Amino acid sequence: MSNNQIASSEQLQDPNYELPMGPRVALGLQHVLAMFASNVTPSIIIAGAAGFAFGGEDMVFLIQMAMLFAGIATLFQTIGIGPVGARLPVMQGTSFAFVPIMIGIVKAGGMATLMGAIIVAGIFHTFLGAIIGRIRHLFPPLVSGMVIMAIGLALLPVGIKYAAGGAAAFQMDAPEWGDFSKWGLALTVIIVALGFKFFTRGIASSAAILLGLIAGYLVGIVTGVVNFSGVAKAAWFVVPTPFKYGIEFSAFAIIGMMLMSIVSAIETVGDISGIAKGGANREATDEELAGGTYADGLGSAIAGIFGGLPNTSFSQNVGLISMTGVMSRGVVTISGIFLIICGFIPKIGAIISAMPISVLGGGVILMFGMVVSAGINMLSDVHWSRRNMVILATSLSVGLGLQAVPKSMQHLPDSFEMLMVSGLLPVAVLAVVMNMLLPEDAD
């Protein structure tokens, strides 16, 4: 069915226009397929960093929470509560931006410390909505593009380790780590995903990485490397309880998460602006930007209470809105409801966590590479004066260099060391400070 058969172009550009249920469900499912793999992947990575068994109960739980609170935060955006929510078709999901910081927090302080930091940072993120318009100038394309690129670069080693057989020490010490039985699954995902992305259109192209993961999963089943015992044990329906992992507060963990909340808020502002421009050919209003930021933070804070990870708007879904021309927030409301339903069914999480880690590795290599590409795309708008080149060189050299040689910070207090070797916070802080202090006419 074409857009013209559904409604006029003016109606399609109206966020409040309700499409007939059939097209609404189809388009809503397309949004879910486009973001599904990226939404659950951070939970799997953090579960691995916490030492949870791959495919075990805790990993299933984190995946379940990723789906549940992505759906809840999406409804905050589309339906809204008072000033909370952009009331636009904004799709929320678990944020990759926080992953490098969360890995360090989990390894240094455990899950209780991470949850405490997520809750406090989520509250801080919520209040950013009141001032987001006044701090946007701190994150021009030079800074925001650099930070996004650094996120992807910091995570690339995780993708390679997963593709080779896992990132845990016992996995990397296994004799089969890195052999073709592992890389074959990862390459299957990459080849199938690229095939769908460039040789198909519509839903298949939008969900290319998900379809690649499914293909790798099926190969894993055929070759006998998939263990479904966790699926059999998982319940059909569970209501999550708060503070599953307890709660502890660490000043350095909270500071790290709060700083990344600013980056996430700026990303959401960019996504909402892109939705308004691509879907309705207009600029986003101040109320929409503030409401979207409120929803970002509130969704993250509530997720932390129930053991979930922080969420943010998903940029890939912004592209879908521009491609389809459908601005109806009712479409993305359907997406949120679908994710919430999945979040209450642990068997879905168990099926996802049964995926061989090499299959996930193939997917995250593409995902993290796309994060790098998104940062480079933002940097393409930058005028590359000597001043800007020095900011880029210094920020990336220090931030990613410290991550590559973490022992160089061994004499710092443990918590401060964790922030310095995250590979991301030094990049962000240096980029912002240098951009503020170095004169524009430095050349």
C-alpha positions as CSV (number, residue, x, y, z in Angstrom):
1,M,0.0,0.0,0.0
2,S,1.4,3.4,-0.9
3,N,1.5,6.4,1.3
4,N,-1.1,8.1,-1.0
5,Q,-3.5,5.3,-0.4
6,I,-3.1,5.7,3.4
7,A,-3.5,9.4,3.7
8,S,-2.5,12.7,2.1
9,S,1.0,14.1,2.5
10,E,-0.2,16.7,4.9
11,Q,-1.8,14.1,7.1
12,L,1.4,11.9,7.0
13,Q,3.4,14.9,8.3
14,D,1.1,15.3,11.3
15,P,2.3,13.5,14.4
16,N,-1.2,13.3,15.7
17,Y,-2.7,11.6,12.6
18,E,-3.8,8.1,13.2
19,L,-3.2,5.7,10.4
20,P,-5.5,2.7,9.9
21,M,-4.5,-0.2,12.2
22,G,-3.0,-2.4,9.4
23,P,-0.4,0.1,8.1
24,R,0.2,1.3,11.7
25,V,1.2,-2.2,12.9
26,A,3.3,-2.9,9.8
27,L,5.2,0.3,10.1
28,G,5.5,-0.1,13.9
29,L,7.1,-3.6,13.4
30,Q,9.5,-2.1,10.9
31,H,10.7,0.3,13.6
32,V,11.2,-2.6,16.1
33,L,13.1,-4.7,13.5
34,A,15.4,-1.7,12.7
35,M,16.5,-1.2,16.3
36,F,16.0,-4.6,17.9
37,A,19.6,-6.0,17.7
38,S,21.2,-2.7,18.8
39,N,18.8,-2.5,21.7
40,V,19.6,-5.8,23.3
41,T,23.4,-5.9,22.5
42,P,24.5,-3.5,25.3
43,S,22.8,-5.7,27.9
44,I,24.7,-8.8,26.6
45,I,28.0,-6.9,26.7
46,I,27.5,-5.6,30.2
47,A,26.4,-9.1,31.4
48,G,29.7,-10.4,30.0
49,A,31.7,-7.6,31.8
50,A,29.9,-8.5,35.0
51,G,31.0,-12.1,34.7
52,F,27.5,-13.5,34.2
53,A,27.3,-16.8,32.2
54,F,26.6,-16.4,28.6
55,G,23.0,-17.5,28.2
56,G,22.5,-17.6,31.9
57,E,19.6,-16.2,34.0
58,D,21.2,-12.8,34.6
59,M,21.9,-12.2,31.0
60,V,18.3,-13.2,30.1
61,F,17.1,-10.7,32.8
62,L,19.1,-7.8,31.4
63,I,17.9,-8.5,27.9
64,Q,14.3,-8.6,29.2
65,M,14.8,-5.2,30.9
66,A,16.3,-3.8,27.7
67,M,13.1,-4.6,25.8
68,L,10.7,-3.6,28.6
69,F,12.2,-0.2,29.3
70,A,12.9,0.7,25.7
71,G,9.2,0.2,25.2
72,I,8.3,2.3,28.3
73,A,10.6,5.1,27.4
74,T,9.3,5.1,23.8
75,L,5.8,5.6,25.2
76,F,7.1,8.5,27.3
77,Q,8.2,10.1,24.1
78,T,5.1,9.3,21.9
79,I,2.3,9.7,24.4
80,G,4.0,11.9,27.0
81,I,3.2,12.7,30.7
82,G,2.9,16.4,31.4
83,P,6.1,18.1,30.2
84,V,7.8,14.7,29.7
85,G,8.0,13.5,26.1
86,A,8.5,15.1,22.6
87,R,5.1,13.7,21.5
88,L,6.8,12.8,18.2
89,P,7.7,9.3,16.8
90,V,10.9,9.0,18.8
91,M,12.1,5.4,19.2
92,Q,14.0,4.8,22.4
93,G,16.5,2.0,23.1
94,T,19.5,1.0,25.3
95,S,22.3,3.4,24.6
96,F,25.7,2.3,23.3
97,A,27.1,5.7,24.4
98,F,27.3,4.5,28.0
99,V,28.8,1.1,27.3
100,P,32.5,1.9,27.7
101,I,31.8,3.7,31.0
102,M,29.5,0.9,32.2
103,I,32.1,-1.8,31.5
104,G,34.6,0.0,33.8
105,I,32.0,0.6,36.5
106,V,30.9,-3.0,36.5
107,K,34.4,-4.4,36.7
108,A,35.4,-1.9,39.4
109,G,32.3,-1.8,41.6
110,G,29.8,-4.4,40.4
111,M,26.2,-4.2,39.3
112,A,24.9,-2.5,42.4
113,T,27.3,0.4,41.8
114,L,26.2,0.6,38.2
115,M,22.5,0.7,39.1
116,G,23.1,3.5,41.6
117,A,25.0,5.5,38.9
118,I,22.3,4.9,36.3
119,I,19.5,6.1,38.7
120,V,21.3,9.3,39.7
121,A,22.5,10.1,36.2
122,G,19.0,9.5,34.9
123,I,17.6,12.0,37.3
124,F,20.4,14.5,36.3
125,H,19.6,13.7,32.7
126,T,15.9,14.5,33.3
127,F,16.8,18.0,34.6
128,L,18.9,18.7,31.6
129,G,15.7,19.1,29.7
130,A,15.3,22.5,31.4
131,I,18.6,23.8,30.1
132,I,19.4,21.7,27.0
133,G,18.9,24.6,24.7
134,R,21.4,26.7,26.6
135,I,24.2,24.1,26.5
136,R,23.9,22.9,22.9
137,H,26.6,25.3,21.9
138,L,29.1,23.3,23.9
139,F,28.7,20.3,21.5
140,P,29.2,21.6,17.9
141,P,29.7,19.0,15.2
142,L,33.4,19.0,16.0
143,V,32.8,17.8,19.6
144,S,29.7,15.7,19.1
145,G,31.1,13.9,16.0
146,M,34.4,13.2,17.8
147,V,32.6,11.8,20.9
148,I,30.4,9.5,18.8
149,M,33.4,8.3,16.7
150,A,35.3,7.6,20.0
151,I,32.4,5.5,21.3
152,G,32.6,3.3,18.2
153,L,36.4,3.1,18.3
154,A,36.5,2.3,22.0
155,L,34.1,-0.6,21.4
156,L,35.6,-2.1,18.3
157,P,37.9,-4.5,20.3
158,V,34.9,-5.9,22.0
159,G,33.4,-6.9,18.6
160,I,36.6,-8.6,17.5
161,K,36.9,-10.5,20.7
162,Y,33.3,-11.7,20.5
163,A,33.7,-12.8,16.9
164,A,36.8,-14.8,17.9
165,G,34.9,-16.6,20.7
166,G,34.4,-14.2,23.6
167,A,35.9,-11.4,25.7
168,A,36.2,-13.2,29.0
169,A,39.6,-14.5,30.1
170,F,38.5,-18.1,30.2
171,Q,37.1,-17.8,26.7
172,M,40.3,-16.2,25.3
173,D,42.4,-18.8,26.9
174,A,40.5,-21.7,25.2
175,P,42.4,-23.4,22.4
176,E,39.5,-22.9,20.0
177,W,39.4,-19.2,20.5
178,G,39.9,-17.4,17.2
179,D,39.6,-20.6,15.0
180,F,37.4,-20.8,11.9
181,S,34.5,-22.4,13.7
182,K,34.1,-19.0,15.5
183,W,35.0,-16.6,12.7
184,G,32.8,-18.6,10.3
185,L,29.7,-17.7,12.3
186,A,30.7,-14.1,12.5
187,L,31.4,-13.8,8.8
188,T,28.0,-15.4,8.0
189,V,26.4,-12.6,9.9
190,I,28.4,-9.9,8.2
191,I,27.9,-11.3,4.7
192,V,24.2,-11.9,5.1
193,A,23.6,-8.5,6.7
194,L,25.5,-6.7,3.9
195,G,23.5,-8.6,1.3
196,F,20.2,-7.6,2.8
197,K,21.3,-4.0,3.3
198,F,22.4,-3.3,-0.2
199,F,20.4,-5.7,-2.4
200,T,17.0,-5.4,-0.8
201,R,14.6,-2.6,0.1
202,G,12.0,-1.8,2.8
203,I,11.8,-3.8,5.9
204,A,14.5,-6.3,4.8
205,S,17.0,-3.6,4.3
206,S,16.2,-1.7,7.5
207,A,16.5,-4.9,9.5
208,A,19.7,-6.1,7.8
209,I,21.7,-6.7,10.9
210,L,18.9,-8.5,12.7
211,L,18.5,-10.8,9.6
212,G,22.2,-11.4,9.6
213,L,22.1,-12.4,13.2
214,I,19.2,-14.8,12.5
215,A,21.2,-16.4,9.7
216,G,24.2,-16.9,11.9
217,Y,22.0,-18.2,14.7
218,L,20.5,-20.8,12.3
219,V,24.0,-21.9,11.2
220,G,24.9,-22.3,14.8
221,I,21.9,-24.5,15.4
222,V,22.7,-26.6,12.4
223,T,26.4,-27.0,13.5
224,G,25.3,-27.9,17.1
225,V,26.8,-25.0,19.0
226,V,23.5,-23.5,20.3
227,N,22.4,-24.6,23.8
228,F,18.7,-24.2,24.4
229,S,18.7,-25.4,28.0
230,G,18.2,-21.8,29.3
231,V,15.2,-21.4,27.0
232,A,13.5,-24.4,28.6
233,K,14.1,-23.1,32.1
234,A,12.9,-19.6,31.4
235,A,9.4,-18.6,32.5
236,W,6.7,-17.5,30.1
237,F,5.8,-14.4,32.1
238,V,7.5,-12.5,34.9
239,V,6.9,-9.1,36.4
240,P,10.3,-7.6,37.3
241,T,11.0,-6.5,40.9
242,P,13.0,-3.4,41.8
243,F,16.7,-3.5,43.0
244,K,17.5,-7.0,41.8
245,Y,21.2,-6.2,42.1
246,G,21.0,-3.9,45.1
247,I,22.1,-0.3,44.9
248,E,25.3,1.4,45.9
249,F,26.6,4.9,45.2
250,S,30.1,5.7,44.0
251,A,31.0,9.4,43.3
252,F,33.3,8.6,40.3
253,A,30.8,6.2,38.7
254,I,28.0,8.8,39.1
255,I,30.2,11.5,37.6
256,G,31.1,9.3,34.7
257,M,27.5,8.5,33.9
258,M,26.4,12.1,34.4
259,L,29.0,13.3,31.9
260,M,27.8,10.7,29.4
261,S,24.2,11.8,30.0
262,I,25.1,15.2,28.6
263,V,26.4,13.5,25.5
264,S,23.2,11.4,25.3
265,A,21.0,14.4,25.7
266,I,22.7,16.2,22.8
267,E,22.3,13.1,20.7
268,T,18.6,13.0,21.5
269,V,18.2,16.7,20.6
270,G,19.8,15.9,17.2
271,D,17.5,13.0,16.6
272,I,14.4,15.0,17.5
273,S,15.5,17.7,15.2
274,G,16.1,15.2,12.4
275,I,12.6,13.7,12.9
276,A,11.0,17.1,12.7
277,K,13.0,18.0,9.6
278,G,12.8,14.6,7.8
279,G,9.2,13.8,8.7
280,A,7.5,17.2,8.6
281,N,10.0,19.6,6.9
282,R,10.1,21.9,9.9
283,E,12.3,22.7,12.9
284,A,11.7,21.0,16.2
285,T,10.2,23.3,18.9
286,D,11.8,24.1,22.2
287,E,9.0,22.2,24.0
288,E,9.7,19.1,21.9
289,L,13.4,19.2,22.5
290,A,12.9,19.7,26.3
291,G,10.2,17.1,26.5
292,G,12.3,14.6,24.6
293,T,15.2,15.1,27.0
294,Y,12.9,14.8,30.0
295,A,11.8,11.4,28.6
296,D,15.3,10.3,28.0
297,G,16.3,10.8,31.6
298,L,13.1,9.6,33.3
299,G,13.2,6.4,31.2
300,S,16.8,5.7,32.2
301,A,16.2,6.5,35.9
302,I,13.2,4.1,36.1
303,A,15.2,1.4,34.2
304,G,18.0,1.6,36.8
305,I,15.5,1.0,39.6
306,F,14.5,-2.3,37.9
307,G,18.0,-3.4,36.8
308,G,17.9,-2.0,33.3
309,L,20.4,0.1,31.4
310,P,20.1,3.8,30.4
311,N,18.3,4.5,27.1
312,T,18.4,7.1,24.4
313,S,16.7,7.9,21.1
314,F,17.7,5.6,18.2
315,S,19.2,7.4,15.2
316,Q,18.5,4.5,12.8
317,N,14.8,5.0,13.3
318,V,15.1,8.7,12.4
319,G,16.2,7.5,9.0
320,L,13.2,5.3,8.7
321,I,10.8,8.3,9.3
322,S,12.6,10.2,6.6
323,M,12.4,7.2,4.2
324,T,8.8,6.4,4.8
325,G,7.5,10.0,5.2
326,V,5.2,8.8,8.0
327,M,5.4,11.2,11.0
328,S,2.5,9.6,13.0
329,R,3.5,9.0,16.6
330,G,0.9,6.3,16.8
331,V,3.1,4.1,14.7
332,V,6.0,4.2,17.2
333,T,3.5,3.8,20.0
334,I,2.7,0.4,18.5
335,S,6.5,-0.3,18.5
336,G,6.7,0.6,22.2
337,I,3.8,-1.6,23.1
338,F,5.4,-4.6,21.2
339,L,8.7,-4.1,23.1
340,I,6.9,-4.0,26.5
341,I,5.1,-7.2,25.7
342,C,8.4,-8.9,24.8
343,G,9.9,-7.5,28.1
344,F,7.4,-9.4,30.2
345,I,8.3,-12.8,28.5
346,P,11.7,-14.1,29.7
347,K,11.6,-16.9,27.1
348,I,12.2,-14.3,24.4
349,G,15.3,-13.0,26.3
350,A,16.5,-16.6,26.7
351,I,16.2,-17.3,23.0
352,I,18.3,-14.2,22.3
353,S,20.9,-15.1,25.0
354,A,21.3,-18.6,23.5
355,M,22.8,-17.0,20.5
356,P,26.5,-18.1,20.0
357,I,28.8,-15.2,21.1
358,S,30.6,-15.3,17.7
359,V,27.3,-14.7,16.0
360,L,26.8,-11.6,18.2
361,G,30.4,-10.6,17.4
362,G,29.6,-10.4,13.7
363,G,26.7,-8.2,14.4
364,V,28.5,-5.8,16.8
365,I,31.4,-5.4,14.4
366,L,28.9,-3.9,12.0
367,M,27.1,-1.9,14.7
368,F,30.2,-0.4,16.2
369,G,31.6,0.3,12.8
370,M,28.4,2.2,12.0
371,V,28.8,4.3,15.2
372,V,32.3,5.3,13.9
373,S,30.8,6.1,10.5
374,A,28.1,8.3,12.1
375,G,30.8,10.2,14.0
376,I,32.8,10.7,10.8
377,N,29.7,11.8,9.0
378,M,29.1,14.5,11.6
379,L,32.8,15.6,11.3
380,S,32.4,16.0,7.6
381,D,30.6,19.3,8.3
382,V,33.6,20.7,10.2
383,H,36.0,23.2,8.7
384,W,39.4,21.5,9.2
385,S,41.5,24.4,10.4
386,R,44.8,23.7,12.3
387,R,42.9,24.6,15.5
388,N,40.2,21.9,14.9
389,M,42.8,19.4,13.8
390,V,44.8,19.9,17.1
391,I,41.6,19.4,19.1
392,L,40.8,16.2,17.3
393,A,44.4,14.9,17.5
394,T,44.8,15.7,21.2
395,S,41.5,14.4,22.4
396,L,41.6,11.1,20.5
397,S,45.3,10.5,21.2
398,V,44.9,10.9,25.0
399,G,41.5,9.2,25.4
400,L,42.0,6.2,23.2
401,G,45.7,6.0,24.1
402,L,44.9,5.6,27.8
403,Q,42.3,3.0,27.0
404,A,44.9,1.0,25.0
405,V,47.5,1.2,27.9
406,P,45.4,1.1,31.1
407,K,48.4,0.3,33.2
408,S,49.6,3.9,32.6
409,M,47.0,5.1,35.1
410,Q,47.7,2.4,37.8
411,H,48.8,4.9,40.4
412,L,45.5,6.8,40.4
413,P,42.7,5.9,42.8
414,D,40.8,2.9,41.4
415,S,37.6,4.9,40.7
416,F,39.5,7.7,38.9
417,E,41.6,5.2,37.0
418,M,38.3,3.6,35.8
419,L,37.2,6.9,34.3
420,M,40.5,7.8,32.7
421,V,40.9,4.4,30.9
422,S,37.3,4.3,29.7
423,G,38.5,5.5,26.3
424,L,35.6,8.0,26.1
425,L,35.4,10.5,29.0
426,P,38.9,11.9,28.4
427,V,38.0,12.4,24.7
428,A,34.7,14.2,25.6
429,V,36.2,16.4,28.3
430,L,39.2,17.4,26.4
431,A,37.2,18.1,23.3
432,V,34.7,20.3,25.1
433,V,37.4,22.2,27.2
434,M,39.7,22.8,24.2
435,N,36.9,23.9,22.0
436,M,35.9,26.4,24.7
437,L,39.4,27.7,25.4
438,L,41.2,27.8,22.1
439,P,40.4,30.9,20.1
440,E,38.6,30.5,16.8
441,D,41.3,32.5,15.0
442,A,44.1,30.4,16.3
443,D,45.3,29.7,12.8
